[in-house]
Amino acid sequence: LILGTLIQYLPTREEFTLILQRLERLEQRMERLETEMVEMRKEQITLREDFNRMQQTISEMQQTIAGILQRLERVERQQAIIIEQATSFQRETRAHFDELHKAFGRLGLLTESVLRNALQTAVEKWFGTGRVERMELAGREVDVVIRDSEHILLEITARAHLQDIDKLKASAKDYERRFHIKPRLAIACAYATPTVIKRLAEEGIELISAEVPE
């Protein structure tokens, strides 16, 4: 009687089969979950390794940057020292150049004075007797030698330059406009380069080499 009562609560064959199928599906799902868990652990380990490597790289970069900053600081200090030395050198050089400029200025005045004193002798040798007059032409002073009816414009300088030729020609044009006389042109100097001498010959300008006392 008891057994008959229990049998009616037991699952049937079909229900038992369904239960087994469900259990089998659950086991499969559990296996898939375990596999996914293993893969996730592997990925986690890989991410941890990547993170550690990244931290190491960042640490190395920080050390490198710190080294660069230290080198930059040393370079800036050295640059400041160099700038200070260069500034000091410029001040000293400027002072020397100022002294040289004053010295050469005095020498130039002295040379021109000596040339002017020697000019009368040079003029007598080249043009015979004549008088030297100072005149302003084209905004600058020039020397004029008048001998009889001949007028000669002179540029007196210690060292002749190409621009002296151009200035003398401009003065000659101004002289001709003012006095309606075309003057002869000459340059009296102690030194002239071959280039200047060639240009003088091309322009028909006479070169007077004054004998300057030592």
C-alpha atoms as a printed R data frame, in Angstrom:
    type eleno elety resid chain resno       x       y       z
1   ATOM     1    CA   LEU     A     1   0.000   0.000   0.000
2   ATOM     2    CA   ILE     A     2   2.798   2.462   0.898
3   ATOM     3    CA   LEU     A     3   4.804   1.593  -2.235
4   ATOM     4    CA   GLY     A     4   1.772   2.129  -4.399
5   ATOM     5    CA   THR     A     5   1.232   5.501  -2.767
6   ATOM     6    CA   LEU     A     6   4.927   6.591  -3.438
7   ATOM     7    CA   ILE     A     7   4.917   5.450  -7.054
8   ATOM     8    CA   GLN     A     8   2.283   7.974  -7.954
9   ATOM     9    CA   TYR     A     9   4.667  10.828  -6.901
10  ATOM    10    CA   LEU     A    10   7.672   9.568  -8.905
11  ATOM    11    CA   PRO     A    11   8.333  11.183 -12.325
12  ATOM    12    CA   THR     A    12   7.351   9.329 -15.344
13  ATOM    13    CA   ARG     A    13   9.883   8.081 -17.883
14  ATOM    14    CA   GLU     A    14   9.301  11.137 -20.115
15  ATOM    15    CA   GLU     A    15   9.689  13.525 -17.195
16  ATOM    16    CA   PHE     A    16  12.836  11.774 -16.068
17  ATOM    17    CA   THR     A    17  14.246  12.047 -19.580
18  ATOM    18    CA   LEU     A    18  13.537  15.783 -19.624
19  ATOM    19    CA   ILE     A    19  15.259  16.185 -16.276
20  ATOM    20    CA   LEU     A    20  18.335  14.413 -17.562
21  ATOM    21    CA   GLN     A    21  18.401  16.632 -20.635
22  ATOM    22    CA   ARG     A    22  18.158  19.742 -18.506
23  ATOM    23    CA   LEU     A    23  20.980  18.497 -16.319
24  ATOM    24    CA   GLU     A    24  23.084  17.846 -19.392
25  ATOM    25    CA   ARG     A    25  22.456  21.375 -20.701
26  ATOM    26    CA   LEU     A    26  23.352  22.800 -17.318
27  ATOM    27    CA   GLU     A    27  26.596  20.851 -17.301
28  ATOM    28    CA   GLN     A    28  27.423  22.158 -20.781
29  ATOM    29    CA   ARG     A    29  26.717  25.707 -19.696
30  ATOM    30    CA   MET     A    30  28.913  25.193 -16.633
31  ATOM    31    CA   GLU     A    31  31.714  23.934 -18.854
32  ATOM    32    CA   ARG     A    32  31.372  26.961 -21.146
33  ATOM    33    CA   LEU     A    33  31.380  29.276 -18.138
34  ATOM    34    CA   GLU     A    34  34.488  27.612 -16.769
35  ATOM    35    CA   THR     A    35  36.193  27.979 -20.161
36  ATOM    36    CA   GLU     A    36  35.235  31.656 -20.326
37  ATOM    37    CA   MET     A    37  36.485  32.144 -16.767
38  ATOM    38    CA   VAL     A    38  39.825  30.624 -17.726
39  ATOM    39    CA   GLU     A    39  40.081  32.941 -20.773
40  ATOM    40    CA   MET     A    40  39.120  35.912 -18.647
41  ATOM    41    CA   ARG     A    41  41.833  35.017 -16.154
42  ATOM    42    CA   LYS     A    42  44.347  34.795 -19.004
43  ATOM    43    CA   GLU     A    43  43.258  38.208 -20.299
44  ATOM    44    CA   GLN     A    44  43.455  39.600 -16.790
45  ATOM    45    CA   ILE     A    45  46.993  38.285 -16.432
46  ATOM    46    CA   THR     A    46  47.920  39.762 -19.837
47  ATOM    47    CA   LEU     A    47  46.395  43.123 -18.898
48  ATOM    48    CA   ARG     A    48  48.283  43.073 -15.623
49  ATOM    49    CA   GLU     A    49  51.546  42.369 -17.453
50  ATOM    50    CA   ASP     A    50  50.811  45.161 -19.948
51  ATOM    51    CA   PHE     A    51  50.011  47.514 -17.105
52  ATOM    52    CA   ASN     A    52  53.246  46.619 -15.322
53  ATOM    53    CA   ARG     A    53  55.216  47.190 -18.512
54  ATOM    54    CA   MET     A    54  53.447  50.523 -19.012
55  ATOM    55    CA   GLN     A    55  54.294  51.548 -15.472
56  ATOM    56    CA   GLN     A    56  57.925  50.592 -16.109
57  ATOM    57    CA   THR     A    57  57.942  52.602 -19.346
58  ATOM    58    CA   ILE     A    58  56.418  55.614 -17.600
59  ATOM    59    CA   SER     A    59  58.991  55.345 -14.846
60  ATOM    60    CA   GLU     A    60  61.816  55.196 -17.397
61  ATOM    61    CA   MET     A    61  60.313  58.167 -19.268
62  ATOM    62    CA   GLN     A    62  60.109  60.146 -16.043
63  ATOM    63    CA   GLN     A    63  63.749  59.386 -15.338
64  ATOM    64    CA   THR     A    64  64.670  60.393 -18.905
65  ATOM    65    CA   ILE     A    65  62.696  63.631 -18.645
66  ATOM    66    CA   ALA     A    66  64.303  64.383 -15.293
67  ATOM    67    CA   GLY     A    67  67.734  63.862 -16.898
68  ATOM    68    CA   ILE     A    68  66.816  66.113 -19.830
69  ATOM    69    CA   LEU     A    69  65.616  68.829 -17.474
70  ATOM    70    CA   GLN     A    70  68.868  68.623 -15.528
71  ATOM    71    CA   ARG     A    71  70.893  68.879 -18.746
72  ATOM    72    CA   LEU     A    72  68.722  71.787 -19.898
73  ATOM    73    CA   GLU     A    73  69.323  73.558 -16.610
74  ATOM    74    CA   ARG     A    74  73.094  73.084 -17.011
75  ATOM    75    CA   VAL     A    75  72.927  74.355 -20.599
76  ATOM    76    CA   GLU     A    76  70.941  77.421 -19.502
77  ATOM    77    CA   ARG     A    77  73.521  78.171 -16.803
78  ATOM    78    CA   GLN     A    78  76.354  77.774 -19.312
79  ATOM    79    CA   GLN     A    79  74.452  79.906 -21.824
80  ATOM    80    CA   ALA     A    80  74.002  82.648 -19.229
81  ATOM    81    CA   ILE     A    81  77.751  82.564 -18.542
82  ATOM    82    CA   ILE     A    82  78.541  82.683 -22.283
83  ATOM    83    CA   ILE     A    83  76.108  85.578 -22.814
84  ATOM    84    CA   GLU     A    84  77.696  87.483 -19.956
85  ATOM    85    CA   GLN     A    85  81.173  86.826 -21.376
86  ATOM    86    CA   ALA     A    86  80.024  87.839 -24.872
87  ATOM    87    CA   THR     A    87  78.433  91.019 -23.505
88  ATOM    88    CA   SER     A    88  81.623  91.855 -21.650
89  ATOM    89    CA   PHE     A    89  83.668  91.128 -24.776
90  ATOM    90    CA   GLN     A    90  81.362  93.368 -26.841
91  ATOM    91    CA   ARG     A    91  81.756  96.180 -24.316
92  ATOM    92    CA   GLU     A    92  85.537  95.839 -24.380
93  ATOM    93    CA   THR     A    93  85.589  95.563 -28.188
94  ATOM    94    CA   ARG     A    94  83.344  98.612 -28.548
95  ATOM    95    CA   ALA     A    95  85.625 100.568 -26.233
96  ATOM    96    CA   HIS     A    96  88.691  99.529 -28.264
97  ATOM    97    CA   PHE     A    97  86.940 100.441 -31.519
98  ATOM    98    CA   ASP     A    98  85.966 103.811 -30.073
99  ATOM    99    CA   GLU     A    99  89.597 104.428 -29.170
100 ATOM   100    CA   LEU     A   100  90.739 103.298 -32.609
101 ATOM   101    CA   HIS     A   101  88.086 105.438 -34.275
102 ATOM   102    CA   LYS     A   102  89.270 108.495 -32.345
103 ATOM   103    CA   ALA     A   103  92.893 107.661 -33.116
104 ATOM   104    CA   PHE     A   104  92.193 107.171 -36.820
105 ATOM   105    CA   GLY     A   105  90.085 110.320 -36.795
106 ATOM   106    CA   ARG     A   106  93.025 112.284 -35.435
107 ATOM   107    CA   LEU     A   107  95.301 110.529 -37.921
108 ATOM   108    CA   GLY     A   108  92.904 111.380 -40.752
109 ATOM   109    CA   LEU     A   109  92.889 115.041 -39.791
110 ATOM   110    CA   LEU     A   110  96.642 114.999 -39.503
111 ATOM   111    CA   THR     A   111  97.012 113.224 -42.843
112 ATOM   112    CA   GLU     A   112  94.685 115.666 -44.596
113 ATOM   113    CA   SER     A   113  96.542 118.569 -43.046
114 ATOM   114    CA   VAL     A   114  99.869 117.168 -44.225
115 ATOM   115    CA   LEU     A   115  98.384 116.544 -47.672
116 ATOM   116    CA   ARG     A   116  97.134 120.089 -47.830
117 ATOM   117    CA   ASN     A   117 100.553 121.377 -46.910
118 ATOM   118    CA   ALA     A   118 102.078 119.150 -49.592
119 ATOM   119    CA   LEU     A   119  99.377 120.046 -52.137
120 ATOM   120    CA   GLN     A   120 100.957 123.307 -53.243
121 ATOM   121    CA   THR     A   121 104.122 121.449 -54.197
122 ATOM   122    CA   ALA     A   122 102.112 118.774 -56.019
123 ATOM   123    CA   VAL     A   123 100.041 121.421 -57.843
124 ATOM   124    CA   GLU     A   124 103.167 123.268 -58.925
125 ATOM   125    CA   LYS     A   125 104.586 120.046 -60.325
126 ATOM   126    CA   TRP     A   126 101.404 119.064 -62.153
127 ATOM   127    CA   PHE     A   127  99.741 122.344 -63.082
128 ATOM   128    CA   GLY     A   128 102.367 125.003 -62.619
129 ATOM   129    CA   THR     A   129 101.466 128.100 -60.633
130 ATOM   130    CA   GLY     A   130  97.928 128.384 -59.366
131 ATOM   131    CA   ARG     A   131  95.914 129.175 -56.291
132 ATOM   132    CA   VAL     A   132  93.868 126.690 -54.235
133 ATOM   133    CA   GLU     A   133  90.428 127.709 -53.028
134 ATOM   134    CA   ARG     A   134  87.952 125.861 -50.826
135 ATOM   135    CA   MET     A   135  84.392 125.694 -52.175
136 ATOM   136    CA   GLU     A   136  81.152 123.900 -51.359
137 ATOM   137    CA   LEU     A   137  79.620 121.988 -54.257
138 ATOM   138    CA   ALA     A   138  76.810 119.414 -54.275
139 ATOM   139    CA   GLY     A   139  76.595 119.678 -50.498
140 ATOM   140    CA   ARG     A   140  80.284 118.970 -49.843
141 ATOM   141    CA   GLU     A   141  83.522 120.903 -49.768
142 ATOM   142    CA   VAL     A   142  86.067 120.499 -52.574
143 ATOM   143    CA   ASP     A   143  89.313 122.212 -53.525
144 ATOM   144    CA   VAL     A   144  89.450 124.280 -56.677
145 ATOM   145    CA   VAL     A   145  92.679 125.184 -58.456
146 ATOM   146    CA   ILE     A   146  92.388 128.107 -60.853
147 ATOM   147    CA   ARG     A   147  95.271 128.579 -63.268
148 ATOM   148    CA   ASP     A   148  94.751 131.321 -65.822
149 ATOM   149    CA   SER     A   149  91.448 130.307 -67.454
150 ATOM   150    CA   GLU     A   150  91.694 126.650 -66.430
151 ATOM   151    CA   HIS     A   151  89.666 125.378 -63.492
152 ATOM   152    CA   ILE     A   152  90.584 122.131 -61.734
153 ATOM   153    CA   LEU     A   153  88.502 120.359 -59.079
154 ATOM   154    CA   LEU     A   154  90.514 118.407 -56.520
155 ATOM   155    CA   GLU     A   155  89.570 115.710 -54.020
156 ATOM   156    CA   ILE     A   156  92.156 115.540 -51.230
157 ATOM   157    CA   THR     A   157  92.152 112.350 -49.178
158 ATOM   158    CA   ALA     A   158  94.606 110.019 -47.499
159 ATOM   159    CA   ARG     A   159  93.165 107.001 -49.325
160 ATOM   160    CA   ALA     A   160  91.076 107.259 -52.475
161 ATOM   161    CA   HIS     A   161  87.883 105.224 -52.781
162 ATOM   162    CA   LEU     A   162  85.495 104.618 -55.655
163 ATOM   163    CA   GLN     A   163  82.827 106.740 -53.970
164 ATOM   164    CA   ASP     A   164  85.283 109.668 -53.964
165 ATOM   165    CA   ILE     A   165  85.256 109.510 -57.764
166 ATOM   166    CA   ASP     A   166  81.458 109.597 -57.881
167 ATOM   167    CA   LYS     A   167  81.332 112.525 -55.451
168 ATOM   168    CA   LEU     A   168  83.950 114.440 -57.446
169 ATOM   169    CA   LYS     A   169  81.975 113.923 -60.676
170 ATOM   170    CA   ALA     A   170  78.805 115.176 -58.955
171 ATOM   171    CA   SER     A   171  80.696 118.257 -57.745
172 ATOM   172    CA   ALA     A   172  81.980 118.853 -61.295
173 ATOM   173    CA   LYS     A   173  78.426 118.852 -62.690
174 ATOM   174    CA   ASP     A   174  77.358 121.336 -60.016
175 ATOM   175    CA   TYR     A   175  80.400 123.494 -60.751
176 ATOM   176    CA   GLU     A   176  79.608 123.526 -64.486
177 ATOM   177    CA   ARG     A   177  75.966 124.481 -63.824
178 ATOM   178    CA   ARG     A   178  76.979 127.335 -61.561
179 ATOM   179    CA   PHE     A   179  79.933 128.797 -63.480
180 ATOM   180    CA   HIS     A   180  79.326 127.451 -67.024
181 ATOM   181    CA   ILE     A   181  82.861 126.101 -67.004
182 ATOM   182    CA   LYS     A   182  83.728 122.422 -67.332
183 ATOM   183    CA   PRO     A   183  86.547 121.765 -64.864
184 ATOM   184    CA   ARG     A   184  89.353 119.264 -65.065
185 ATOM   185    CA   LEU     A   185  89.182 116.647 -62.339
186 ATOM   186    CA   ALA     A   186  91.982 115.323 -60.149
187 ATOM   187    CA   ILE     A   187  92.392 113.385 -56.930
188 ATOM   188    CA   ALA     A   188  95.312 114.002 -54.585
189 ATOM   189    CA   CYS     A   189  95.936 111.081 -52.280
190 ATOM   190    CA   ALA     A   190  98.645 109.126 -50.528
191 ATOM   191    CA   TYR     A   191  97.257 105.730 -51.557
192 ATOM   192    CA   ALA     A   192  94.888 104.323 -54.182
193 ATOM   193    CA   THR     A   193  94.097 100.699 -55.013
194 ATOM   194    CA   PRO     A   194  94.573  99.351 -58.554
195 ATOM   195    CA   THR     A   195  90.775  99.293 -58.937
196 ATOM   196    CA   VAL     A   196  90.539 102.990 -58.098
197 ATOM   197    CA   ILE     A   197  93.479 103.840 -60.392
198 ATOM   198    CA   LYS     A   198  91.813 101.953 -63.255
199 ATOM   199    CA   ARG     A   199  88.532 103.778 -62.683
200 ATOM   200    CA   LEU     A   200  90.341 107.135 -62.590
201 ATOM   201    CA   ALA     A   201  91.926 106.365 -65.958
202 ATOM   202    CA   GLU     A   202  88.559 105.338 -67.421
203 ATOM   203    CA   GLU     A   203  86.909 108.543 -66.178
204 ATOM   204    CA   GLY     A   204  89.784 110.765 -67.342
205 ATOM   205    CA   ILE     A   205  90.534 111.940 -63.804
206 ATOM   206    CA   GLU     A   206  94.136 112.780 -62.998
207 ATOM   207    CA   LEU     A   207  95.839 111.195 -60.017
208 ATOM   208    CA   ILE     A   208  98.180 113.365 -57.964
209 ATOM   209    CA   SER     A   209 100.396 111.411 -55.627
210 ATOM   210    CA   ALA     A   210 101.478 113.997 -53.107
211 ATOM   211    CA   GLU     A   211 104.834 113.434 -51.416
212 ATOM   212    CA   VAL     A   212 103.874 113.273 -47.751
213 ATOM   213    CA   PRO     A   213 106.660 113.658 -45.163
214 ATOM   214    CA   GLU     A   214 107.123 110.714 -42.765
